[in-house]
Amino acid sequence: MAPASGPTIMGIDMVMVASGLTAVATLAVLVAIYAATTVHDPMAKRVKALNERREQLKAGIVASTSRRRKKISNKNEAADKVRTVLGSMRMLQDEQVEKAQKKLMQAGVRSKDLAFVVIFARFVLPVVVGVIVITGVYVLDWFPDWGAFKKYGLVAASLIGAYKAPDLYLKNRITKRSHAIRKGLPDALDLLVICAEAGLTVDAAFNRVARELGKAYPELGDEFALTSIELGFLTDRRQAFENLAARIDLDSVRGVVTTMIQTEKYGTPLASALRVLSAEFRNERMMRAEEKAARLPAIMTVPLILFILPTLFIVILGPASCRISDNLMTS
């Protein structure tokens, strides 16, 4: 083994260690000099990134706007065609159209032109479904074992169901939406009380509540946001509240609207009235929960008789009956 060329500590050549440290220090000095002489302005890079992002957003907004306009124009053209067909068949009545539009608003559909589609569906669906069912039952003989009365009942039920299908669909959506709004109404009133006591105006309070409750209760937030917009641009503020009551099929919302109209008209304190309404709605929600709990014994009676009691009798009387049968056989 060749001897070391310099001083060593524990067998490590100190000259090699010093040379390595010198090289690292030299590299660090060079990097520091390069960083000091080539200073970049961070704002230029950020401004460039912001400009690129702005152009991307602008392109996306323009594209989405064009797509939205195209969809709206296509929907309007389809609604105009349906309206022309219904008008030529003399099936349009003002009362019927208004009723369909009101149901669409309560279901959360903002386009009033879809009312003509609903009326058209009531006419088309029974024809299409009736032709299919009549052809299948009487021509293709889908149910050969059925009698004439059963076949007639199937055809009649299909026609009635096809005619009522649009109304049932809208009713289901209205019920679900009303239930979701009813759940969030007490919290919304509490927030309205806080906003009113903080000095916000009514339209600003509605807008604030819509933003706060938009994620938890999107249906209620949507309605409050629309009411805030209508309060801002309608000449008659009462009309904005009446539109809110018309869009939601709930007696509690009508009570809130009546309270808001009275406070606007007579100048009564808004916070105290909303606080009383919020307490009433919370008590009503508690009463509904207690009512459901009180109905549970009556609802559980049938499953108890059909499933639980027979099993209990088998478990209790089974061993005794087996022992009695064994004693009778042995005797």
Phi, psi and omega in degrees: 000130182288142179289155181291145184276351182212186179293146182231152173230117182055037176082006181257130181285113183290333177295319179293320179297316179295322178296319179295315179297322178296320179295317179297317179296320178298318179296320179295321178296319179296319178296319179295319178296318179296317180294325181286325182275341180241061179283128180259143176280114182293334181292327179296318179294320179293319178296320178297317178295321178294320178296318177297318180294323179295319179294321177297316179296320179297317178295320179293320180294317179296318180294316180294323178295318179295320177295320179295318178296321179295318178296317180296318179295321178295319178295319180295321178295317178296317179295323178294320178296316179296319179296322178295318180295315180293324178293322178292331179269001178057047181250001182266127174233139184301319180295320180293319179294316179297321179295318179294320178296321178295319178295321178296319177298317180292335177276356179093010179265120186275337184282120178282341180292338179291349176298323178292327177293320179296315179295321179294323179294325176299331180273323187279317185301314178299325180293312183294310181295321179297319179295317181295312183292316180297319178295317182290322184281315188262335181261307181277347177058061179295323183239082183291335182278350182281149175277179182293325182292318179295318179296318178296320178296321178295317180295316180295317179295323178294318180294315180294318179296321178293323179290323183272354185300312178299319179294321179294322178296314178295320179297321178296317178294321179296318181296314180296318182292320179295321179295319179294322179290322180297325181293324184265357185294317178300319178296322179295320179293322176298318178293324176297321177299315180297317180294321179294320178289336178280352177099008179284152174286172184294314180293322176293323178295317178297319180295319179294318178294322179298321179289323182286323184260007183296326181277320181286316181229084185296326180295314179293320177297322177296316181293319179293323178295318178294321177295321177297320178294316180294324176296334182279329186242347178281142178289324179257109181294333178297325180296326178296317178292322178294325175295323176297317179293327180286331182279343183239126182269069180218136177292327180295322178292323176297323176296320177296318180296318178299319178297317180296320179295319180294320178294324177292325186277315187257352179075026178287157180298124183285321185296315181295318179295317179292327178295319177295317179296319179298317178297320179296318181293324177292320175296323178295320178295321177294322178295322177295321177295318178294325178295318177296320179293325179289334179280348184299316179301318179293324179290325182280355182295313182295311175299327178296317182289320187278326190243319188276312183296316177301319178295321179295318178297320180295318181293321183281313186270348182299306180300322180295318180293323178295319179294320179296318180294322178295318179295322178293324180288322180287328180281000000 
